[in-house]
Amino acid sequence: MRFEEAYEGWNKGWLTQAEAAQILGMCERSFRRYLARYEAEGLDGLIDRRLD
């Protein structure tokens, strides 16, 4: 499942943050971090910046 699909499920109340994170194979804290970056910057916010 792509992040956008998990985000939509969470945003519509179909999934909890914990469920969405588990589906994506990450911890709930990471999902919350991705949420903040996605809401602020869209898909560009999800790009790994560690290599820059």
Helices and strands as residue ranges (DSSP letters): H 3-11, H 17-24, H 28-41, G 42-46
